[in-house]
Amino acid sequence: ATHDLGGAPRVASNLARHPLLTFTVLTLVLSWLPVIPYALGLFPAPLLASGPFLAAIVTVAVVGGRKGLRAYFRRLIRWRVGVGWYVVAFLAPVAGWAIVAYVNVLLGAAPPTPAQLAGWSLIVTATLGFLINAFGGAWEEPGWRGYAQPLLLRRHSALVASAVLGLIWALWHVPLFLAGLIPWPDAALVFALSFVFTAIYLRTAGSVLIAFLLHASINGAGEFFVGLFAAGDRVRMYWIMAALCAVVAIAAIVVSRDRWRRVPAVADN
């Protein structure tokens, strides 16, 4: 149902008919607000990572009112999933990035020095930093997996939903690409990761908390392992990780073909 917020029922009605478009436009507008302040040296990043979260709150409030907001926030704190998924969320990204770093060296990258490897504890420090930092990438998840994912799954198969969200997610990173903070191949990684996140989302009954922890761990471990390399060797890390995520996604799809082809029941949870 659409609610009259601030005396604008017609506007709310129009937005309610296109919730994904509304969320996407709001996400890009809010997330890209720091672009000019960043260019002027007045902001630490060209992107506001919590933009998708803020956009989700506004969209839910306009479309669903207080009832919708209550349901949305309840979905964000769904924590009763198998303990194994918490282990996966924290450790799988570390293992993944370690494999990618090893493959990178096999492909000709300069091996990390013992001094660099001695900083492995930075993985934990970086991950915790992303968890508590309002600008950390994990704060995207209440928007991506907390709102956009279930919205897409109401009408589309998991395959289609993953592809659409992957494209939006990759587009969202454009200011970081243009600023040279991350290389363009990260777009391929993000697109592949969208399918991995969907696979875990479906297996955890739509737990946004697991997605949040997984995202934080990916960023934290990535900050360490990618930082072991420079120039072209560093860029290659993104391509290898994208390939690894694609393999994981394909395996998940093959194992559960029916789950990926149909509109899953988890979308309504």
C-alpha positions in Angstrom: 0.0 0.0 0.0 1.1 3.5 -0.7 1.0 6.0 2.2 0.5 9.8 2.2 3.8 11.1 3.5 4.1 14.8 3.8 0.9 15.4 1.8 2.2 14.0 -1.4 0.0 10.9 -2.2 0.4 11.3 -6.0 4.2 11.4 -5.9 4.2 8.5 -3.5 1.9 6.5 -5.8 4.1 7.1 -8.8 7.2 6.1 -6.9 5.4 3.0 -5.6 4.8 1.8 -9.1 8.5 1.7 -9.8 10.2 0.9 -6.5 13.4 -0.6 -8.1 13.9 2.5 -10.3 13.2 4.7 -7.3 15.7 2.9 -5.2 18.3 2.9 -7.9 18.1 6.6 -8.7 18.1 7.5 -5.0 21.0 5.2 -4.4 23.1 6.8 -7.2 22.2 10.3 -6.2 22.9 9.9 -2.5 26.0 7.8 -3.0 27.5 10.1 -5.6 26.9 13.3 -3.6 30.6 13.4 -2.3 32.0 13.5 -5.8 32.5 17.3 -6.0 33.6 17.6 -2.3 36.1 14.8 -2.9 37.5 16.5 -6.0 37.9 19.7 -3.9 39.7 17.8 -1.2 36.9 18.2 1.3 35.7 14.6 1.6 37.8 11.4 2.0 36.0 9.4 -0.7 34.1 10.1 -3.9 31.3 7.7 -2.8 29.1 7.4 0.2 29.0 3.7 0.9 25.8 4.0 3.0 24.0 5.5 0.1 22.1 2.2 -0.8 21.1 1.8 2.8 19.7 5.4 3.0 18.0 5.0 -0.4 16.3 1.8 0.8 15.0 3.5 4.0 13.5 6.4 1.9 12.0 4.1 -0.7 10.5 1.7 1.9 9.1 4.7 3.9 7.4 6.1 0.8 6.1 2.8 -0.6 5.3 1.0 2.6 5.1 3.5 5.4 5.7 2.6 9.0 4.6 -1.0 8.5 7.0 -1.4 5.6 9.9 0.1 7.6 9.2 -2.3 10.5 9.3 -5.3 8.2 12.4 -4.0 6.5 14.4 -3.5 9.7 13.3 -6.9 11.0 14.8 -8.5 7.8 18.1 -6.7 8.5 18.7 -8.4 11.8 17.8 -12.0 10.8 20.6 -13.8 12.6 19.3 -17.3 13.2 21.2 -19.2 10.5 23.5 -22.1 10.9 26.8 -21.2 12.7 28.6 -22.5 9.6 27.4 -19.6 7.6 29.2 -17.2 10.0 32.3 -19.2 9.5 31.9 -19.0 5.7 31.2 -15.2 5.9 34.4 -14.6 7.9 36.9 -17.1 6.5 35.8 -17.9 2.9 36.9 -14.5 1.6 40.3 -14.8 3.4 40.8 -18.2 1.8 39.6 -16.9 -1.6 42.0 -13.9 -1.7 44.9 -16.1 -0.5 44.3 -18.5 -3.4 44.0 -15.5 -5.8 47.3 -14.1 -4.5 49.0 -17.5 -5.0 47.7 -17.8 -8.5 48.8 -14.3 -9.2 52.4 -15.2 -8.3 52.2 -18.3 -10.4 51.2 -16.1 -13.3 54.3 -14.0 -12.9 53.5 -11.4 -10.2 56.4 -10.4 -7.9 56.1 -12.5 -4.8 55.3 -10.6 -1.5 58.2 -10.1 0.8 58.3 -11.8 4.3 57.8 -8.3 5.8 54.6 -7.8 3.8 53.2 -11.3 4.7 54.0 -10.6 8.4 51.2 -8.1 8.4 48.6 -10.8 8.0 46.9 -9.5 11.2 45.9 -6.5 9.2 43.2 -8.7 7.7 41.3 -8.7 11.1 42.0 -5.0 11.7 40.7 -4.1 8.2 37.6 -6.2 8.5 36.7 -4.8 11.9 37.4 -1.3 10.5 34.8 -1.9 7.7 32.3 -3.2 10.2 32.4 -0.1 12.4 33.2 2.6 9.7 30.2 4.3 8.3 32.0 4.6 5.0 32.9 0.9 4.8 31.6 -1.1 1.9 29.6 -3.5 4.1 27.1 -0.8 4.8 25.9 -1.2 1.2 24.3 -4.5 2.1 21.1 -3.2 3.8 20.4 -1.7 0.4 21.6 -4.4 -2.0 20.6 -7.6 -0.2 18.2 -5.9 2.3 16.0 -4.2 -0.2 16.9 -4.6 -3.9 17.4 -8.4 -3.8 14.1 -9.4 -2.3 12.3 -6.8 -4.5 13.8 -8.4 -7.6 13.1 -11.9 -6.4 9.4 -11.2 -6.1 9.1 -11.1 -9.9 12.3 -12.7 -11.3 14.3 -15.8 -11.1 17.5 -15.8 -9.0 19.5 -15.7 -12.2 17.8 -12.6 -13.6 17.8 -10.9 -10.2 21.5 -11.5 -9.7 22.3 -10.1 -13.2 20.2 -7.0 -12.7 21.6 -6.3 -9.3 25.1 -7.0 -10.4 24.8 -4.4 -13.2 23.4 -1.8 -10.7 26.1 -2.6 -8.2 28.9 -2.3 -10.8 27.5 1.1 -12.0 27.4 2.3 -8.4 31.2 2.0 -8.3 31.9 4.3 -11.2 33.1 7.3 -9.1 35.7 4.9 -7.5 36.8 3.8 -11.0 37.1 7.4 -12.3 39.0 8.5 -9.2 41.5 5.7 -9.8 40.9 4.2 -6.3 40.1 0.8 -7.8 40.7 -0.5 -11.3 37.9 -1.1 -13.8 38.2 -4.9 -13.7 36.5 -4.6 -10.3 33.3 -4.2 -12.2 33.6 -7.8 -13.5 34.4 -8.9 -9.9 31.3 -7.1 -8.5 29.1 -8.6 -11.2 30.3 -12.2 -10.4 30.0 -11.5 -6.7 26.4 -10.7 -7.2 25.7 -14.3 -8.0 27.8 -15.5 -5.1 25.8 -13.3 -2.7 22.6 -14.5 -4.1 23.6 -18.2 -3.6 24.3 -17.5 0.1 21.2 -15.3 0.4 19.0 -18.2 -0.8 20.8 -20.7 1.5 20.4 -18.4 4.6 16.7 -17.6 4.0 17.6 -14.0 3.1 20.0 -13.1 5.9 21.2 -9.6 5.4 23.5 -9.9 8.4 25.5 -12.8 6.8 25.7 -10.7 3.6 27.0 -7.7 5.7 29.6 -9.8 7.4 30.7 -11.5 4.1 31.0 -8.1 2.4 33.1 -6.7 5.3 35.4 -9.8 5.2 35.8 -9.5 1.4 36.8 -5.9 1.7 39.1 -6.5 4.7 40.9 -9.5 3.3 41.1 -7.8 -0.1 42.7 -4.7 1.3 45.5 -6.9 2.7 46.1 -9.3 -0.2 45.6 -6.8 -3.0 48.0 -4.5 -1.2 50.8 -7.1 -1.5 51.0 -6.3 -5.2 51.6 -3.2 -7.4 50.7 -1.9 -10.8 49.6 -4.6 -13.3 50.1 -7.4 -10.7 47.5 -5.6 -8.5 45.0 -5.2 -11.4 45.4 -8.9 -12.2 44.2 -9.7 -8.7 40.7 -8.4 -9.6 40.5 -10.5 -12.8 41.6 -13.6 -11.0 39.1 -13.0 -8.1 36.3 -12.4 -10.7 37.1 -15.7 -12.3 37.1 -17.5 -9.0 33.8 -16.0 -8.0 32.4 -16.9 -11.5 33.5 -20.6 -10.9 31.8 -20.6 -7.5 28.6 -19.0 -8.9 28.4 -21.5 -11.8 28.9 -24.4 -9.3 26.1 -23.1 -7.1 23.8 -22.7 -10.1 24.6 -26.2 -11.5 24.0 -27.8 -8.1 20.7 -26.1 -7.5 19.3 -25.5 -11.1 15.7 -25.4 -10.1 16.3 -22.9 -7.2 17.9 -20.5 -9.6 15.3 -20.8 -12.4 12.2 -20.2 -10.4 11.0 -17.2 -8.4 12.2 -18.3 -4.9 9.9 -18.4 -1.9 12.5 -16.6 0.2 11.6 -13.4 -1.6 8.5 -13.1 0.5 10.2 -13.6 3.8 
